[in-house]
Amino acid sequence: MPQATRDRLRQRFLDTRGHWVPEGPKGKAPTGELPRRPYVRSDERAIGYVPYEQGELPDPLPATLVAFYLPQFHTIPENDEWWGKGFTEWRNVARALPQFEGHHQPKLPGDLGFYDLRNVEVMHEQARLAREYGISAFCFYFYWFGGKTLLETPLRNWLNDKSIDLEFCLCWANEKWTRTWDGRGDEILIDQQHSPEDDIAFIEYVAEYMRDPRYLRVDGKPMLLVYRPGLFPDMAATALRWRRWCRDNGIGEIHLAYVQSFERPDPAEIGFDAAVEFPPSFSSPTRIAGTQQLLNPEFKGAVLDWRDMSSEYLMRSPTEYLLHRGANPGWDNEARRSGAGRIFFHAAPRRYRDWLTGIVAKSREVASSSPLIFVNAWNEWAEGATLEPDATHGYAALEATRHALRSTAGLMEEAPRRPCAVIHAWYLDEFGELLKELERSGLDWNIFVTTSSRNLKAIQAMVEHCRFAATVIAVENRGRDILPFLRLANRLLDSGVDIVLKLHTKRSPHLSNGDAWRRELIGRLVAQGRARTIMSAFDADSRLGLVGPEGHILPIAPFIGGNRGAIDRLWRRMALSESVPEDGRFVSGSMFWVRLAALRPLLDTPVYESQFEVESGQTDGTLAHALERIFGICAEAAGFTMRSSAAIIGRPDVTTETYAYARANNPHE
């Protein structure tokens, strides 16, 4: 069956049977232990939160990025009537709840707040942020129903305020409005009235926008998008009417494109110039609802793997027609479909960055000039598709956008190849001892030190007398050395640092041999020229992921202690394999060398400070203890290797029948 025929039949089915949603496998209802979800607040910052920061962009930009823009963030009489007084999209956003463990809802705005788009200053700020982070234009959804427009106030304000310095274009969202929010079903709120007369009335109306000097043009032609061309009686005839009218009325030639949301014909077949990719539409990622631990036993939605979707889009072959490529920072419309959302799980800002980088590079290979690439979306808050700063990740999606443009243009500077050490300094005497060991290594270290507010001044004074570049950061006494390391690992990874030595001032006062444990760990990672040799090994082997001190790389199973539940939950969130590897190993004492890229699956998984237990001298069973056992298996599952420092320097590993610093199945880390 031809693709066009399949698309028509699919649309006809969705329009008449949109409520027929096939149910996939259900998740597992919670039993026993309390399910993991935020219980205090929903706007907590993730450990990888990215603040606003100015940065350089390439000139010229390697691609023209256009972000779809939803104007539904202000009240209108029609929505008051249909959905209740004062309704805006924010009402949908705020009502959402998490449906399974790790499901982040509600998705709340960050620095821009719950804005009202009748306030033109909001749009000034949006335009400023877009420019600063590499977005060249907004594509506004335009709502026209047989001569009646809805949600047009923000566009009118934009048109009338010539000081808003950002290009824009229109996409006619030509669906009927229904109770299901997606143009499907029979409970119609307002319908379309497509006709030859309406074609002319529409193009005459939007011509005012196309005449604006800020209107987006392709080869000098104003660009006009249609969301669902298959809903027109004869799209090719409509396109011809539009082109004739524009030529006859001073607009000139126009660039017509349609959005590949419900159909994918060759644009020439409908009289158009191009198509626009619209992820996640037309993707078939793995369905993963059955592996989730449900918070809502009645959840009937779909959970799909965002990583599969993004990979599928990135690997698509070039089309014979002009296709403007697309990318998507995330998708989750649970806010619009309570208990029945379509959720693309495992999206992450760095993963979106990788996708956008790849699409820009591929598009430049076939484009004669700066390619046009669409991002879905700038502010689709109720569909979980946003570039705007949010409460959880801050400016991470925008920073990922800027990073992709800089990377493609060759502007990303490699971090200096100086050895980098991340040190958690809780005990002053042990920190001084550790500094001396680093000095004896003979390397020019760049060190990052986390410590308590109580010890901050003392630690700063100590590093002033060492010869290393040092950054000292005060942290709360929570998560031991693990939580501070995760914060810095995210920061260093984004800044281009590759290899890190993780150390901490381990005292282990509950053990009589705690000092010997610390000195042994540090010595086997740094002393007697080992640091230089290990650094060289990382340079020589790009798949070397983690190096631990010999004698301290242990099997997880005998030393899992009270951490099995937390490890299983973390592993399920990272979704690297169905279960934790039976032969998994970890570095006891959590001091090691690591290639930060090997920890991407963990660092791309949202973790929150509140998930770490309040410090009370625990020796086992905390999230920090679980994460200690995750690092090595994370690196190996991501395709990297874990080796001992003895193997790196060509010496035999240390093997003993018993481990001197913990008993199997009763660890005391």
Salt bridges, closest charged atoms under 4 A:
ASP15 OD1 - ARG228 NH2 3.77
GLU33 OE2 - ARG36 NH2 2.37
GLU33 OE1 - ARG569 NH1 3.47
ASP43 OD1 - ARG41 NE 2.58
GLU56 OE1 - ARG406 NH1 3.89
GLU78 OE2 - LYS148 NZ 2.90
ASP80 OD2 - LYS85 NZ 3.83
GLU89 OE2 - ARG336 NH2 2.53
GLU101 OE1 - ARG572 NH2 3.18
ASP116 OD2 - ARG118 NH2 2.53
GLU125 OE2 - ARG128 NH2 2.51
GLU132 OE2 - ARG128 NH1 2.47
GLU152 OE2 - ARG156 NE 3.15
ASP161 OD2 - HIS124 NE2 2.71
GLU175 OE2 - ARG228 NH1 3.05
ASP182 OD2 - ARG184 NE 3.49
ASP182 OD2 - ARG337 NH2 2.45
GLU187 OE2 - ARG179 NE 3.48
ASP199 OD2 - ARG241 NH1 2.76
GLU208 OE1 - ARG156 NH1 3.01
ASP212 OD2 - LYS162 NZ 2.72
ASP212 OD1 - ARG214 NE 2.92
GLU253 OE2 - ARG247 NH1 3.45
ASP273 OD2 - ARG243 NH2 2.92
GLU277 OE2 - ARG316 NH1 3.98
GLU277 OE1 - ARG325 NE 2.85
GLU298 OE1 - LYS300 NZ 3.68
ASP305 OD2 - ARG307 NH2 2.84
GLU312 OE2 - ARG316 NH2 3.40
ASP332 OD2 - HIS103 NE2 2.70
ASP354 OD1 - ARG353 NH2 3.43
ASP354 OD2 - ARG600 NH2 2.95
GLU380 OE1 - ARG336 NH2 3.97
GLU383 OE2 - ARG336 NH1 2.95
GLU399 OE1 - ARG402 NH2 2.79
GLU430 OE1 - ARG507 NH2 3.09
GLU433 OE2 - ARG518 NE 3.32
GLU433 OE2 - ARG519 NE 3.32
GLU437 OE1 - ARG440 NH2 3.11
ASP444 OD2 - ARG418 NE 3.58
ASP481 OD2 - LYS502 NZ 2.36
ASP481 OD2 - HIS504 NE2 3.79
ASP494 OD1 - ARG350 NH1 2.92
ASP494 OD1 - ARG353 NH1 3.90
ASP498 OD2 - ARG417 NH1 3.96
ASP498 OD2 - ARG595 NH1 2.96
ASP515 OD1 - ARG518 NH1 3.00
GLU520 OE2 - ARG524 NH1 3.36
GLU520 OE2 - HIS552 NE2 2.73
ASP539 OD1 - ARG417 NH2 2.13
GLU550 OE2 - ARG530 NH2 2.81
ASP604 OD1 - ARG350 NE 2.80
ASP604 OD2 - ARG351 NE 3.70
ASP604 OD2 - ARG600 NE 2.70
GLU609 OE1 - ARG487 NH2 2.48
GLU615 OE1 - ARG480 NE 2.67
GLU628 OE1 - ARG629 NH1 3.62
GLU636 OE2 - ARG585 NH2 3.08
GLU669 OE1 - ARG629 NH2 2.53
